[in-house]
Amino acid sequence: MAGIELFGQEEKKEVLDVLETGILFRYNHPKERMGHWKARQFEQELREFTNSKYCHMCSSGSTAIQLALSSAGVGAGDHVIVPPFTFIATIEAVINLGAIPVFAEMDETLCISPEGLRKAITPKTTAVALVHMLGSMAHLDEITKICRENNIMLIEDTAQALGGTYKGKSLGTFGITGSFSFDFFKIITAGEGGAVITDDKEVYENLHQGADHGHNHQGDNRGAEPHPIIGFNYRISELNAAVGLAQFRKIEFILAEQRKHKAMLKEAVAAFPQVKMRDLPDPEGDSATFLAFFLPDEVTARKVYQEFNKREVAGASYWYDNNFHYIKNWQHIKELRAPGKLAIEFFERPQDYRTMQLPESDHVMQRLVTLPIKVNWPQNEMETYIKNVKNALKAVLG
Ligand SMILES: Cc1ncc(COP(=O)(O)O)c(C=O)c1O
């Protein structure tokens, strides 16, 4: 839960700056806003943090991934490779653009596997929406190589992995774009909000124009300028940006605390030889929001999860049964249910989502259990938590 554990005077101060001027809009009113440009400031700080050339804030992580795809040129009829384990927004974004999601198998990184990516490529593949799930990274060396060799755009959905790195480089900077979410449950929150980073000037122009009805934002006179492209309203408000800015300035502290706490919990869980830890291609770059591990089989994983619940191990998750994060229960997606006709119904699709099988992904997900990592974790609470985790594992694994 990270950021929301740390609300304090800093968030209040940033929000009050905005309320005192009354300028809740991120554009225009240069005099009245008395120097407060919260969205712009956030963008500058996120750019510096990730070492990216450009950044644009928007209304959510969902709009961020959709804008990222559209700004890179993904459109109707394109095949976009997606993972079966992600928050549903990644898939919705592809469908909303009239592009066709092509599901790839995942591996024990909890992300698309290099082999899964290779097998999912079709002659119409233009992009892969690679999600760095639960705070950590995919096998990026192989994946970037496959993308290069096959002329596929890498679009990173980094909604869950702000602060994560691979070999010292920020997640979200390996592809054309990286997108982030600052919703209520993320490592930092703006209440609602998102951002996209890129090093590509043309993509950046598409991003800020696409997020604001195509306005080109030249000068501080938005509204009078030309509209080079069709866009929509995916803007962030200054109030949300203000909360996000205060939260963002705590990111190094959050990461350090999470990493410390995760190491303690990991030590306790790893002491059980039947447990296998999640594959982390670069352990140092893990943002450490979760401890993810595998049990030998589905039956044992379910037992461990039940035992965690019995012993009040808060926040334990068995994602295989989850409604929003794994394909098994995405019936509405499998049947393409929507109030009106969807553009993708007019295109041939390489997979029948209702009958498609992903046995490798099922094998990973059936054995997966995760525990959340808190930032504010008093020593005594953490000790009790770890004791309950150990007792639960002992009860099942012996
Ligand atoms: C991987 C991923 N992509 C996109 C989103 C959407 O972000 P938001 O909730 O800000 O719209 C989320 C949120 O959970 C996510 O986890």
The ligand as an SDF file (V2000), in Angstrom:
LIG
                    3D

 16 16  0  0  0  0  0  0  0  0999 V2000
   -0.3340   -3.2180  -14.7470 C   0  0  0  0  0  0  0  0  0  0  0  0
   -1.3700   -2.1500  -14.6260 C   0  0  0  0  0  0  0  0  0  0  0  0
   -1.6880   -1.4040  -15.7010 N   0  0  0  0  0  0  0  0  0  0  0  0
   -2.5940   -0.4160  -15.6340 C   0  0  0  0  0  0  0  0  0  0  0  0
   -3.2410   -0.1280  -14.4480 C   0  0  0  0  0  0  0  0  0  0  0  0
   -4.2780    0.9260  -14.4200 C   0  0  0  0  0  0  0  0  0  0  0  0
   -3.9710    1.9730  -13.5520 O   0  0  0  0  0  0  0  0  0  0  0  0
   -5.1310    2.8950  -12.9660 P   0  0  0  0  0  0  0  0  0  0  0  0
   -5.8030    2.1670  -11.8640 O   0  0  0  0  0  0  0  0  0  0  0  0
   -4.3860    4.1040  -12.4720 O   0  0  0  0  0  0  0  0  0  0  0  0
   -6.0510    3.2370  -14.0720 O   0  0  0  0  0  0  0  0  0  0  0  0
   -2.9380   -0.8550  -13.3030 C   0  0  0  0  0  0  0  0  0  0  0  0
   -3.6190   -0.5870  -12.0200 C   0  0  0  0  0  0  0  0  0  0  0  0
   -3.7630   -1.4490  -11.1670 O   0  0  0  0  0  0  0  0  0  0  0  0
   -1.9860   -1.8990  -13.3900 C   0  0  0  0  0  0  0  0  0  0  0  0
   -1.6630   -2.6400  -12.3290 O   0  0  0  0  0  0  0  0  0  0  0  0
  1  2  1  0
  2  3  1  0
  2 15  2  0
  3  4  2  0
  4  5  1  0
  5  6  1  0
  5 12  2  0
  6  7  1  0
  7  8  1  0
  8  9  2  0
  8 10  1  0
  8 11  1  0
 12 13  1  0
 12 15  1  0
 13 14  2  0
 15 16  1  0
M  END
$$$$
